[in-house]
Amino acid sequence: MRAEALIDLSAIKHNVELLKDVSGTNLLAVVKADAYGHGLIPVAKAALSAGASYLGVALLEEAVALREAGITAPILAWLVQPGSDFAQGIELDIEIAVASLAALKEISAAAKSKKARIHLEVDTGMTRGGFLNEWDQLTAEQLKGVDVVGIFSHFARADEPAEKQNSDQLGRFSAAVAHLNSLGHVNIMRHLSNSAATLKNGAASFDMVRTGIAMYGLSPDVQTLGDSKSLGLRPAMQLRAALYLVKDVPVGSPVGYGATQSTTVDTKLGVVAMGYADGIPRIARTAGVWSAGKRAPIIGRVSMDQFVVDLGVDAKARSGDWVTVFGNGSHGEYTADDWGAASQSINYEIVTRIGPRVPRIYAPHVY
């Protein structure tokens, strides 16, 4: 095996339990995008065993996959476009987000033997999904053909707790809930908080929080909220790869496509058997790997299937040795946060983009 992502399911459980304790309410475990690259089914089961009340996905097919795996817990799918197989979702008891009057009409018409269970999404300031100008046009008559389970919205700047936009969105959400109550729907699940709000805005917890990145042990924003350790979270993924080749290289040797970097001293280089086809960002410049007790930085451009690191002239590494691409940082290794910064991106993208040809290995403890 040339590479593997080690997934610590005990870390997932720890994080879910911590987030439930912090929020003091129900928790929806966000497992969209193959559970942020950690594996849809194993992570969903781990989250439920740790006390999650709901599972959340973007796509209807993700929800169907959970049902086909025998998972019976409530599932919400929130990015189900017009023309989708709403009837299948309804029959499988998949709860579906509705963000427009047209979608409400279509899903109502798709219900045959039972009513569709829906969550109404309102736009409170993200200006992305959700009802906006149509919200005041919503009537009790239009909702007769569905079972309204919940109402929700999404924070745009919860990772910046002091921003006024957060309180503005909270106020708009409360007003939207009041309007829905006036239509006769009072026993509904209200949910607004993402990971950042769950950790830092208790006023927004309502009846359920939706936790994504924090459930995987990563901070929603290292700069504004602190890192995983300071938040009490345990990163669940460790990415490892084999050194395809180790060789001595003289000073002044250009490395990789475009010869963007050259060795500045006589050194030992290692070729890591992963590349951008596996999710390693081509743009990464300042990250690297942990090899034999020290950091070995990237040198040159990342290729499709490999990248090169500078091991140092005295390195004891040999071809075939394993290196850690990222871990939790407890030993000094690079983290997903480091790779995000090195790629002008965020930790979310780093773990989510790890490709399918990298096997996921599940273990109770990785670190």
C-alpha positions in Angstrom: 0.0 0.0 0.0 1.4 3.4 -1.0 -0.9 5.7 1.1 -3.7 5.4 3.6 -6.0 7.7 5.7 -6.2 6.4 9.2 -9.6 7.3 10.8 -10.0 7.2 14.6 -13.6 6.6 15.2 -13.1 7.1 19.0 -12.1 10.7 18.2 -15.4 11.1 16.3 -17.3 9.9 19.3 -15.3 12.1 21.7 -16.1 15.2 19.6 -19.8 14.4 19.3 -20.1 14.0 23.0 -18.2 17.2 23.7 -20.3 19.2 21.2 -23.5 17.8 22.6 -22.4 18.8 26.1 -21.4 22.3 25.0 -24.7 22.9 23.2 -27.0 21.3 25.7 -29.4 20.2 22.9 -29.9 17.7 20.1 -27.1 17.3 17.6 -27.2 16.7 13.8 -24.0 15.1 12.6 -23.1 16.5 9.2 -21.8 13.5 7.1 -22.1 15.0 3.6 -19.2 14.7 1.1 -18.3 11.2 2.4 -18.3 12.5 5.9 -15.7 15.2 5.0 -13.6 12.6 3.5 -13.6 10.3 6.5 -16.1 7.7 5.2 -19.9 8.1 5.2 -21.2 4.9 6.8 -18.6 4.3 9.5 -18.7 7.9 10.6 -22.5 8.1 10.6 -22.7 5.0 12.8 -20.0 6.3 15.2 -21.8 9.7 15.5 -25.1 8.0 16.2 -23.6 5.7 18.8 -22.1 8.8 20.5 -25.6 10.4 20.8 -26.2 12.3 17.6 -30.0 12.6 17.0 -29.9 13.3 13.3 -27.7 12.9 10.3 -27.3 15.7 7.7 -26.3 15.4 4.1 -26.3 17.7 1.1 -27.5 15.2 -1.6 -30.4 12.9 -1.8 -28.2 10.1 -3.0 -26.1 10.4 0.2 -29.2 10.0 2.3 -30.3 7.0 0.2 -26.9 5.4 0.8 -27.3 5.7 4.5 -30.7 4.1 4.3 -29.3 1.3 2.2 -26.7 0.7 4.9 -29.5 0.0 7.3 -29.4 3.3 9.2 -32.9 4.2 10.5 -32.1 7.5 12.3 -33.6 10.7 11.0 -31.8 12.1 8.0 -32.0 15.6 6.5 -30.9 16.3 2.9 -30.7 20.0 2.2 -29.5 20.3 -1.4 -32.2 18.4 -3.4 -32.8 20.3 -6.6 -36.0 20.4 -8.7 -36.6 17.3 -10.7 -35.0 15.0 -8.1 -36.7 11.7 -7.1 -38.6 13.2 -4.3 -40.9 10.2 -4.2 -38.0 7.9 -3.3 -36.9 10.2 -0.5 -40.4 10.4 0.9 -40.8 6.6 0.9 -37.4 6.2 2.6 -38.4 8.7 5.4 -35.7 11.1 4.3 -36.5 14.6 5.5 -35.9 17.2 2.8 -35.1 20.9 2.9 -37.5 23.2 1.0 -36.2 26.7 0.0 -38.8 28.0 -2.4 -42.5 27.9 -3.2 -41.8 26.0 -6.4 -39.9 23.3 -4.5 -42.7 23.1 -1.9 -45.3 22.5 -4.7 -43.1 19.8 -6.4 -42.4 17.9 -3.2 -46.0 18.1 -2.1 -47.1 16.6 -5.5 -44.5 13.8 -5.2 -46.1 12.4 -1.9 -48.2 9.3 -2.6 -48.7 7.0 0.4 -47.4 9.4 3.0 -46.7 13.1 3.5 -43.2 14.4 2.8 -41.3 15.4 6.0 -39.7 18.8 5.3 -37.5 21.4 6.9 -38.1 25.0 5.7 -34.9 26.8 5.0 -34.9 30.6 5.4 -32.2 33.0 4.2 -31.3 35.2 7.2 -28.2 36.8 5.7 -26.0 34.2 4.1 -27.6 35.0 0.7 -27.2 31.5 -0.5 -29.9 28.9 0.0 -33.3 29.5 1.6 -36.6 31.5 1.3 -36.0 35.2 1.1 -38.6 37.4 -0.8 -41.1 34.5 -0.9 -41.2 33.8 2.8 -44.0 36.3 3.5 -46.0 34.7 0.7 -46.0 31.3 2.4 -49.5 30.3 3.6 -51.0 27.6 5.8 -52.8 26.2 2.8 -49.6 25.7 0.9 -48.2 23.6 3.8 -51.2 21.3 4.1 -49.7 18.7 1.8 -46.5 18.2 3.9 -45.4 17.5 7.4 -43.3 20.5 8.6 -40.7 19.0 10.8 -38.3 21.9 11.2 -37.1 25.3 10.2 -33.5 26.3 9.8 -31.0 28.8 8.5 -27.2 29.1 8.2 -24.7 31.5 9.8 -22.3 33.3 7.4 -19.8 34.5 10.0 -20.2 32.3 13.1 -16.4 31.8 13.1 -16.2 35.6 13.8 -18.3 35.7 17.0 -18.1 39.4 17.5 -19.5 40.3 14.1 -22.9 42.0 14.2 -24.1 39.9 11.3 -24.5 37.0 13.7 -26.9 38.8 16.0 -28.7 40.2 12.9 -29.2 36.6 11.5 -30.3 35.4 14.9 -33.0 38.1 15.0 -34.2 37.3 11.4 -34.3 33.6 12.2 -36.5 34.3 15.3 -38.8 36.4 13.2 -39.1 33.6 10.6 -39.9 31.1 13.3 -42.6 33.5 14.5 -44.2 33.7 11.1 -44.2 29.9 10.8 -45.8 29.7 14.2 -48.5 32.1 13.1 -49.4 29.6 10.3 -50.1 26.9 12.9 -46.8 25.2 13.0 -45.5 25.4 16.6 -44.1 22.0 17.4 -41.2 22.2 15.0 -37.4 21.7 15.3 -35.5 25.0 15.1 -31.8 24.8 14.0 -29.4 27.5 13.1 -25.9 26.7 14.6 -23.0 25.3 12.7 -19.8 24.1 14.4 -18.5 27.6 15.2 -21.8 28.8 16.6 -22.2 25.5 18.6 -18.8 26.3 20.2 -19.2 30.0 20.7 -22.8 31.1 20.5 -25.1 29.4 23.0 -28.0 31.7 22.2 -28.3 30.1 18.8 -28.5 26.5 20.0 -32.4 26.2 19.8 -33.6 22.6 19.4 -30.7 21.2 17.5 -27.2 22.2 16.4 -25.6 21.0 13.1 -21.9 20.1 13.6 -19.6 19.4 10.6 -15.9 20.2 10.8 -15.8 20.2 14.6 -17.1 16.7 14.7 -14.0 15.6 12.8 -11.8 17.3 15.4 -10.8 20.4 13.4 -11.4 24.0 14.3 -13.8 26.1 12.2 -11.2 28.8 12.1 -7.8 28.6 13.8 -7.2 32.4 13.8 -10.5 33.4 15.4 -11.5 30.4 17.5 -8.2 28.7 18.3 -6.9 25.3 17.3 -8.3 21.8 17.9 -6.5 21.3 21.2 -7.6 24.6 22.7 -11.2 23.7 21.8 -10.9 20.2 23.3 -11.4 18.5 19.9 -9.5 15.4 18.7 -8.6 15.3 14.9 -9.9 12.0 13.5 -7.8 11.7 10.4 -4.1 10.9 10.0 -2.8 10.8 6.4 0.3 8.6 5.7 2.2 7.7 2.6 5.2 5.7 1.6 8.5 7.1 0.3 8.7 5.8 -3.3 12.3 6.8 -3.6 15.1 8.3 -1.4 18.2 9.7 -3.0 21.2 11.9 -2.5 21.1 15.1 -4.6 23.8 17.8 -5.0 23.4 21.5 -4.4 21.8 23.4 -7.3 19.6 20.6 -8.5 16.2 21.9 -9.9 13.3 19.9 -8.6 9.9 19.2 -10.3 7.9 20.7 -13.2 8.9 24.2 -14.0 12.1 24.0 -11.9 10.4 26.3 -9.4 12.9 25.4 -6.7 16.4 24.0 -6.5 18.4 22.5 -3.7 20.4 25.0 -1.8 22.8 22.5 -0.3 23.8 18.8 -0.8 20.8 17.0 0.6 18.7 13.9 0.6 15.3 14.0 -1.2 12.3 11.8 -0.7 9.6 11.1 -3.3 6.2 10.7 -1.6 3.8 8.4 -3.4 0.8 10.8 -3.3 -0.1 13.8 -5.5 -3.0 16.0 -6.6 -4.9 13.0 -7.9 -5.1 11.9 -4.3 -6.1 15.3 -3.0 -2.7 16.8 -2.2 -3.0 20.5 -3.2 -0.8 21.4 -6.2 -0.6 25.0 -4.8 0.9 23.8 -1.5 4.3 25.4 -0.9 5.1 25.5 2.8 3.8 22.1 4.1 5.5 18.8 3.9 5.7 15.5 5.8 6.9 14.1 9.2 9.8 11.7 8.7 11.9 10.0 11.3 11.1 12.5 14.0 11.3 15.7 12.1 9.6 17.8 9.4 10.6 17.5 5.8 9.3 20.4 3.7 8.0 20.2 0.1 10.5 21.2 -2.6 9.2 21.9 -6.1 5.7 21.5 -7.4 3.3 18.7 -6.4 2.7 16.3 -9.3 -0.4 14.1 -10.1 0.9 11.1 -8.2 3.9 12.2 -6.2 5.6 15.1 -4.6 9.2 15.7 -3.3 10.3 16.6 0.2 13.7 17.7 1.5 14.7 15.1 4.1 18.0 16.7 4.9 21.5 15.4 4.2 21.7 13.4 7.4 18.3 11.8 7.1 18.1 8.1 7.9 15.0 7.5 5.8 15.0 4.8 3.1 12.8 4.0 0.1 9.7 2.3 1.3 9.5 4.1 4.7 6.2 5.6 5.8 5.9 9.3 6.5 3.0 11.3 8.0 1.5 13.8 5.6 -0.7 15.3 8.4 -1.7 14.3 11.8 -2.9 16.0 15.0 0.4 17.8 15.6 1.1 16.2 18.9 4.5 15.0 17.8 5.4 18.1 15.8 4.0 16.8 12.5 2.1 18.9 10.0 -1.6 19.2 10.6 -4.6 19.7 8.3 -4.5 23.3 9.5 -0.9 23.6 8.2 -1.7 22.2 4.9 -4.7 24.5 4.6 -2.6 27.5 5.3 0.1 26.3 2.9 -2.6 26.0 0.1 -4.3 29.4 0.8 -7.3 27.4 1.9 -8.8 25.8 5.0 -8.6 22.5 6.8 -12.1 21.6 5.6 -10.8 21.4 2.0 -7.7 19.4 3.0 -9.6 16.4 4.6 -12.6 16.5 2.2 -10.5 16.4 -1.0 -8.5 13.2 -0.1 -9.4 11.0 -3.1 -11.1 7.6 -3.3 -7.9 5.8 -4.3 -6.5 6.4 -0.8 -8.1 3.7 1.4 -9.6 4.6 4.7 -8.5 2.4 7.6 -10.6 2.5 10.7 -9.1 2.1 14.1 -10.3 2.9 17.6 -7.1 4.9 18.3 -4.8 6.3 15.7 -2.6 8.6 17.8 
